[in-house]
Amino acid sequence: MFNFKTLLKGKKSVQIEFSEDEYKKLIELVFVGEWVLTHDVEVNNPYDPIRNKIYYYAHEMGLSKCITHNPELGGYFETDKFEKSLLKKINSFARSSQGDE
């Protein structure tokens, strides 16, 4: 289960302010970066706590259409539509980079 207090206990923290547009770009970067690093990891993803911490603010930032909370899974996740749009970008990159080899 995701818990901010556990994550921050005894650790330094930083505060950064984002506009809605900047925050949307941040969650896009988080998704793509995590996907690249862990697309083949089924369990014990070391990036889950960080992703959850960032996605936690989606509703507050007016981006519920991109990120949703799933209490059964204990975290925050991309909506299907948002995930599909980002996977299209990843696939487009993969296709274009194949010619570079």
Secondary structure as GFF3:
##gff-version 3
##sequence-region A 1 101
A	DSSP	alpha_helix	4	8	.	.	.	ID=ss1
A	DSSP	alpha_helix	20	38	.	.	.	ID=ss2
A	DSSP	alpha_helix	48	55	.	.	.	ID=ss3
A	DSSP	beta_strand	67	70	.	.	.	ID=ss4
A	DSSP	beta_strand	75	78	.	.	.	ID=ss5
A	DSSP	alpha_helix	80	97	.	.	.	ID=ss6
A	DSSP	three_ten_helix	98	100	.	.	.	ID=ss7
###
